Amino acid sequence: MTAPGPEPEDAPGLEAGGSVAPGDTPPDAGQTSGLSHPQPIPSRAGLVITLIAVGVLVVGVAGFFIVRALDLL
């Protein structure tokens, strides 16, 4: 089975034997590509959990330094 497209005899720019002359581009051929079904949307749960964990860590470290600073006074 061959790809759909123009017949070699009808395509401009082809040399004998079907090769393309230097500087010419090959003729466009039809393509059948695409998705067979919609792609699922990835979950955001991992991102939200990571942001919450980083926020808790930052608040904890800041709280530690605030308590240490008040302890020194």
Secondary structure, DSSP 8 states (H G I E B T S, - for coil): ---S---TTTSTTB-TTS-B-TT------------SS-------HHHHHHHHHHHHHHHHHHHHHHHHHHHH-
